[in-house]
Amino acid sequence: MKKSLFALAVSFLGSALLVSCGSYSSGTKPPSGLTFRAFVSNPLHESNTGAIFPALEIVDASKDIISATAGVSLAGVLPDAGMMALSPKRDRTLVVSPSSNVIAVVDNATEVTATAIALPAPTESLFVWTDNTSAFVAIPNAPIPGQSPGGVGRFNIVTAAVTATIPIPGAHYLVSSPTGNQILVFSDNSDSVTLLFPALLGTGSQTSTQVPCSGASVVACAVSGFDRPVWGVFSPDGSTAYVFDCGLECGGSGNASIVPLNLGTETAGAPIPLVSGGLIGGATVGLLSGNLLYVAGTPPGTACGMGTLAQNCGVLSVVDVTASSVTSAQLIPDGYHNRIQMGANGQLFVGSRTCENVTTPTETRGCLAIYDTVHSKVTVPPQNGDVTGIEIIPNRTVVYVCQGGSLQIYDTTTDQLQTTQVTIVGQAIDVKVVDF
């Protein structure tokens, strides 16, 4: 079985390409000379000669100043640059090309591309595992011989070798437990959640991923009883996963809810309805802070009411997971919410895509909301566009946001753009802090 699994992995993910290798001497500064960097993916970087190519812009995250160097060139490796992911040790950055389905692996020390992996179809979800070497990627439309499309691939980001493939139809989003022992896999148009156990890959315990979870030593199994689950958040100890039932927003049958999943017994608990003061919430992304779970989504037909010219709104719900109840709910911009980060001073940044933009002489509104968790107040900044990246800058009261193709720097003491801004020539798609 191990032999057949490996053969499937090769056909599934395609050939891995070794592009280049850089050398790095411990203790030396990177070529940019910066020691606290933020990378910004830019598919339309312009050189001094006027040439246009994809690159990672390098920003001094301590001073909000763009590097004088040319950044990390991705020319010849990727045709464009989009979503990024960091390794746990922050020594490598993975950059996804949305048009070619190639992932470039950048060596953060040398600021050059080290390896590249070709995928058979697009991905919206990937992460580097706790070993700092294995990357897991969900590909919902990956061709699987003899089965429905979709699967999760594992590859080595240092050698670019494909190491395993797990066929899971429609696998779209991945969420790892704190220890990495379990991975939640959410598939399109499914009412089940797949539990993936990375430690069992290659042990000979391979079996169908469609079997129910029953305590057996299988690589992957399914827990049923959900309503279009799309995301999840683990408790700090990893014993419980709070599964986001998207419901009607994702083609399901009911209102959104949060379903506690006991990972010891692999069973789902009673759903927590997202209702507060008559306001029904949605659930596509969230963040757990203490015992409070912040959940964002767009229930169909939610009107904004007074205070904005936007016709449709999303909802941010605050769930007390200890009491299994919703404590409050707020209207926020609509769209599909897939970005959320907690900044300094308790300021929660929530972003969506394909929201209703407003541009009039009296109001400008896009896909970003800032929720003051201390005073329970929502601010919608006067900026248009999808939110494609949010990054908290550690030990500072600023947050970097990629919205509408621009990099914007917010001050969490005012929830407004700070005076100092960084201009990205081209398009700012995603942003990651790559130094501790």
Salt bridges, closest charged atoms under 4 A:
GLU57 OE2 - HIS45 ND1 2.63
ASP64 OD1 - ARG396 NH1 2.80
ASP91 OD2 - ARG92 NH1 3.09
GLU111 OE2 - ARG37 NH1 2.90
GLU124 OE1 - HIS172 NE2 2.57
GLU124 OE2 - ARG353 NH1 2.68
ASP188 OD1 - HIS172 ND1 2.64
ASP191 OD1 - ARG228 NH1 2.84
ASP372 OD2 - HIS375 ND1 2.90
ASP435 OD2 - ARG37 NE 2.81
